[in-house]
């Protein structure tokens, strides 16, 4: 294991998932992130937990268009109590990751660390943050927003959004403590999210998730999404018609691919800059909105979608039911 990964691995294994000698830990990784997976595995072994790992390329062809039945059966027989996914995402691989998450977090009730897009920079940055402080900030923001009916978001890049919320949909605090069975989140962590009732206005995004993240990282020109009644009604990216068309095509995959399924506030106050990796950047204090699947089993939304892509609006001003809680990415609460 690379010694420089030890602090981040320790946070992931001990602080975030609370793994002990009583656990059985499953790790799924790809070859590109084998060094990070090795660091996590070594930390797991040091707890005395039982470990089993699978490398994607050894059991399937990339891009993975499904979650293989043989892999699911292997994992089910192992009966893990905790798990990690450590790897990069390729176009279309939500068809692999969504059933994987369903198996691990819903059927087996694992405590799960989802490290999609993790790399060296994030292991040395976001994964080494003070996760006790992130926990405190996340819970505080959660208490402020969990009964919100209206949130307004503006940024210097031009975002002007109004989101409305229903009391029937739950806010989820991703506080990086997955110590109860069935809890999971993306690592590095720090956000509070729900499925909005509706969304209107202009969202100016610096970067996007899913397969856009590794391909483009930070956009040279922000994407401008016009949103009406919760659906993307227009896509603009000046000077980049090919990316604009690719984004529009993504939103056309399914009747709900352009529907606002997630509204989130980043709470990782240990981050000091946007690095161009969405896994971490979405946790930077600001707002991100995802279009597509609303994580209904967590939020209570009554619809689903086979796609899910996040759009970042960092350094935001955020007003919750008339109360400012963030100014230019700095929390006021």
LINKASUL-V998098 format. One line per field, one symbol per residue. ss: DSSP state (H for helix, E for strand, C for the rest). psi: psi as a letter, one per 20 degrees, with the letter a starting at -180 (. if undefined). A space follows every 10 residues. Layout:
ss=???
psi=???
//
This chain:
ss=CCHHHHHHHH HHHHHHCCCC CCCEEEEEEC HHHHHHHHHH HHHHHHHCCE EEEEEHHHHC CCCCCCCCHH HHHHHHHHCC CEEEEEECCC CCCHHHHHHH HHHHHHHCCC EEEEEECCCH HHHHCHHHCC HHHHHHHHHH HHHHHCCCCE EEEECCCCCE EEEECCCCCC CEEECCCCCC CCCEEECCCC EEEECCCEEE EEEEECCECH HHHHHHCCCC CCEEEEEECC EEEEEECCCC HHHHHHHHHH HCCCCCCCEE EEEEEECCCC CCCCCCCHHH HCCCCEEEEE EECCCHHHHC CCCCCCCEEE EEEECCEEEE CCEEEEECCE ECC
psi=qphhiggghg ggggggilpa iiqopppprr hhkhhghhgg ghhghiijqq qpqppgiiir pqqoirophh gghgghhhmq iqqqporqpq pijhighghg hggghggikq ppoolojqag ghhiehijrn igghgggghg gghgiijqhp pppqrhiipn qopqqpiipq qoonjjnmiq piqrrppqrn rprroqgrpq bpoophrqbc ihghgicpqh pqpoppppkj qpiqppnpim hhgghgghhg ijhqhjhjpo ippqppjnii qiqpijohhg hiipobqqpq pbpjlhighj qkrrqiqopq ppnrlqpppo liopipokjp pi.
//
